[in-house]
Amino acid sequence: MSASDLPPQLDTRLQTVQAGSTILLRLPNGDTKAVKIDKDSTVSLGRVGGFHANDLINEPFGRTYDIVDKKLVLVPPRTLAEVEDTDATNELINDGEFVQPLTLEEIQALKQSGAHASEIIKMQIEQHANYSLKTEYSKEKYKKRKEAKFVHCFRSVTFMNHFSDTRKTFTTIEPTLFNVCDYWFNKDQTRIRDIRVDALSQMLNLANIRPGGKYIAVDDASGLVVSGILERMGGSGRLITICSTDSPPSYPVMVNMNFKTETVAPVLSSLNWATAMRDYTPVGPPVDLPSDQIKSERQKSRLNKRRAASDLLNGTREELFAGEFDALIVASDYDPYSILEKLVPYLGGSASIVVQSPYVQILSELHSKLRSMPGYLCPSVTEMWLRRYQVLLGRTHPTMNTSGTGGFLLHAIKVYVV
Amino acid sequence: MWSTAREIAAGDTVIVWLASPFPTSSILHQTRDFIQPLVVTPGKDFNSKYGNYRHSDFIGMPFGSKVGSRSGKGFIHLLRPTPELWTMALPHRTQILYIADISFIISYLDIRRGSRVIEAGTGSGSFSHSVARSIGPTGHLWSYEFHEARAQKARDEFTQHKMSDFVTLTHQNVCKDGFNLTDAADSVFLDLPAPWDAVEHAKQALRKDRTTRISCFSPCMEQVLRTVSALNDAGFIDITMYETLIRPHDVAQVPVLQPISDMEEKLKKSEEIREIKRLRQIAAKQKTDESAHGEKRKRDDGDDEQEAEAVDGEDVGSGKKLKTEDDDEMADSTPSRDVVNGSSSSRGPAVAFAPPLQKISVSKAIVEVRGHTSYLTFATLLPPMPGASPPASSEDVAPLDSVST
């Protein structure tokens, strides 16, 4: 079957940069930054410079640009360069020796005279006493380090804005679930409860998230879990989240996903821990007043508004209480057992239960409780392990620094007790 | 795909869970002895060491039911199939992918509702089912298998699991003959012995109007290096590689650890008892020596040790008795093997001094874990640069203004 025979493809999120998007940019020093793209505005990358937002609108993700006079110039993607190997070793290179005659003052003066970063680095290399002794790998590293440093230097020097010929580049990052999770994990891993992308992926698979499914989620991980579930549901099915705020929950990670409205609106509803209880009765005056008691149009419209909100709430409550959900996913700051006690009754038979915690102790404790309960089939605790490699021709090895933890998961299947 | 109805119907695939509800290892590490797929066929029987069952009795039961055998001995659970359970239960025709790699690849390749995905080879279909679940009926999976019998088996399975509408299986060697697709797929997954031979074909099959991705699954580093070169030559960027594993934990409940002062008391007491006993035995020996030359004639002071051992032995015996009582107590509240094991191994004779038992939950990674599956190599293919003639050299820059007009 060829692609042209297929029905038109459905997209859960935008495929190009659009006005109003919040997109991720990779900066020359490797940092990732989130910026809002507003029409006719100037996007400031602080130290790297600023550019006209309109230049990015309708562009596909993943491209690299130079900022030249606030305009964007497309840079072709870089491929891996093969580094020539030599016999060089560090046999004759000693630490602490005077190798760089170019002083800090001289470098500052060069910068102020308007010299390009690459020229300064070239001079540094020429004057470096031991540069020729270095291996080709080491030379590459040296150049890279200097390049990154100069970008930093330029950032701290405000007059660099006048350096029109300086290469100030960035790359747009497609807001895939993987990239957004990675961004948050590096930015502030505690705000997403240590959920590394491998853990998130396993949670979504273990919970059997699919288009058309019905799920309950408790997400105190800034909305990362909710984002993952919504992405995999693709606008079809139902997701009820239970939150601990009385106003609708703010799931900041969702902003970075750039979901279309039709991906979220028909799928997601939220209750809180009070409204999710069967014995909840709303506090406040009744919304149904006999018509002779309604004194003004204003009161009438206010009542209508409140009635609509109350109907919506009751509808969601009824849906929850009707049960038969396909999975429960919990990443919460509260006692997981107390959460399961409240929500597992709304799961269907054979439904998946996935509980995440940054701490194995929390899940061990939960595991011990569930083991004695016949309604939970095969509770199991797992830990994630992930290692990334630097892949450069002739220089492939695991990265020297890596994340120590991606959190822990408990998984069980709900079964009926005879 | 599989039934989403509440109750089991004739013709449904169910996963039969044969083990105890609380096996010692995690569900992700069960052997196929405990998890078996079954197509409910009225008239057929299901016989196992956990009892005999009639398929027709399953019909109308909700998924997730516990079913007792006809003889009353043994029981099974009937589960709704998921790709994860299918991975555990499926008939192996090849080495298969497991959840850690599968879920990671699906995330990296950005596979979601509506995605169009290529996979080669199909193998035992472990990855295929997971992709099918994620893309749903609005997506499409093109799956290629070069082994004819395996291809036919996979095709039958996909039909049985109602995936044929959106999964196309082709019996073809993609390294030689490619994918017969152009600008069609959002992502490609290659689980082949020589993925580098399929890289150019993959590039052709990937669509060029948006960012697309490729993943290669290879157990050996030498394969990775060749693949990386091929990807680089074909113009893929952001080439990166990961390894991911799962470490299952064993959870046990153990009593709160005793303070060492308990041991101090215990040792003091045992020393006192030993001294009393020694004195008693010396006295007894003297008595014997006085009366006659007995069997213990050759003993001297050095034999104290032996005596002490005897004393300790007695003491341990009494400790054991105490422990057994404790175990029964615990077994009443929590019928868990680990509790018993934990207590008998970690509790010394000091139990005589212990306050009422308090337990803590502890966990450690299981003794033997999977240490390597494969290296996951990923790369990205960007839409061609506007107006750029491929392949662009690194010096070329195209101002956006000039191309947008």
Interface residues (C-beta under 8 A of the other chain):
Chain A: M1 S2 A3 L6 P7 Q9 L10 D11 T12 Q15 D55 P60 F61 G62 R63 Y65 D66 K71 L72 V73 L74 V75 P76 P77 R78 T79 L80 E174 T176 L177 F178 C181 V197 D198 L200 S201 Q202 L204 N205 L206 N208 R210 P211 G212 E231 R232 M233 G234 G235 S236 E324 G348 G349 S350 A351 S352 V360 Q361 L363 S364 E365 H367 S368 R371 S372 P374 Y376 L377 C378 P379 S380 V381 T382 E383 M384 W385 L386 R387 R388 Y389 V391 L393 T396 P398 F408 H411 I413 K414 V415 Y416 V417 V418
Chain B: T4 R6 W17 A19 P21 F22 P23 S25 S26 I27 L28 Q30 P62 F63 G64 S65 K66 G68 H77 L78 L79 R80 T82 P83 E84 I99 A100 I102 S103 F104 I106 S107 Y108 D110 R112 R113 G114 R116 S130 R133 S134 G136 P137 T138 H140 W142 T168 N180 L181 D183 A184 A185 R207 R210 T211 M221 V224 L225 V228 S229 N232 G235 I237 D238 I239 T240 M241 Y242 E243 T244 L245 I246 R247 P248 H249 V251 Q253 T334 P335 S336 K359 S361 V362 S363 A365 Y375 T377 T380 L382 P383 M385 P386 A388 A392 S393 S394 D396 V397 A398 P399 L400 D401 V403
